[in-house]
Amino acid sequence: MPDPLAVDEMVEKAKAYLKSHYGEDTVRMDVLENSVEDGNGELRVECTVSIGGRTSDWAKTFYFSDGEVVNMRARHLG
């Protein structure tokens, strides 16, 4: 089982990625699956984000390499 602090750190990096790349503020982020090992792999989440006061729900997969988010895939949940 992954170290909870490591998961928390990955969630914070995912939130920072959303803010820096898309201007999204994260309201909620729930981890569904974590396959990151030794800094490489995928972190699947469901989240609510806010842009300009409007919120929306998403399923997102963050791709980690060497402990950093390098890409993301998203699907709008409605």
C-alpha positions in Angstrom: 0.0 0.0 0.0 1.4 3.4 -0.9 2.6 5.8 1.8 -0.3 8.2 2.6 2.1 11.1 2.6 3.2 10.2 -0.9 -0.4 10.1 -2.1 -1.0 13.5 -0.5 2.0 14.9 -2.2 0.9 13.6 -5.6 -2.6 15.1 -5.0 -1.0 18.5 -4.3 1.1 18.2 -7.5 -2.0 17.3 -9.5 -3.8 20.4 -8.0 -0.8 22.6 -8.9 -0.8 21.2 -12.4 -4.5 22.1 -12.9 -3.9 25.6 -11.6 -0.8 26.3 -13.7 -2.0 24.7 -16.9 -5.7 25.4 -16.9 -6.3 28.1 -14.3 -8.5 25.6 -12.3 -9.0 25.9 -8.6 -9.6 22.4 -7.0 -12.7 22.3 -4.8 -12.5 18.5 -4.2 -10.2 15.7 -5.3 -10.9 12.0 -4.5 -8.2 9.4 -5.4 -9.8 6.4 -7.2 -6.6 4.5 -8.1 -2.9 5.1 -7.6 -0.5 3.1 -9.7 2.5 5.4 -9.2 5.6 3.5 -8.1 9.0 5.1 -7.7 7.6 8.4 -9.1 6.2 6.9 -12.3 2.7 5.8 -13.2 -0.9 7.1 -13.1 -3.1 8.7 -10.5 -6.8 8.5 -11.3 -9.1 10.9 -9.5 -12.6 12.4 -9.5 -12.6 16.1 -8.8 -14.6 19.3 -8.7 -12.9 22.3 -10.1 -13.8 26.0 -10.2 -13.0 28.6 -12.9 -14.3 32.1 -12.5 -16.7 30.9 -9.8 -18.3 28.1 -11.9 -17.8 24.6 -10.8 -17.7 21.3 -12.8 -17.1 17.7 -12.1 -14.4 15.6 -13.8 -12.7 12.3 -13.9 -9.0 12.9 -14.5 -5.9 10.8 -14.9 -2.6 12.3 -14.1 0.6 10.8 -15.6 3.7 11.0 -13.4 7.3 10.7 -14.5 10.2 11.1 -12.0 7.7 12.3 -9.4 6.2 15.1 -11.5 3.0 15.4 -13.5 3.9 15.3 -17.2 0.4 14.9 -18.7 -3.3 14.6 -17.9 -6.4 13.1 -19.5 -9.9 14.4 -18.5 -13.5 13.4 -18.9 -16.3 15.8 -18.0 -18.8 14.1 -15.6 -21.7 16.6 -16.3 
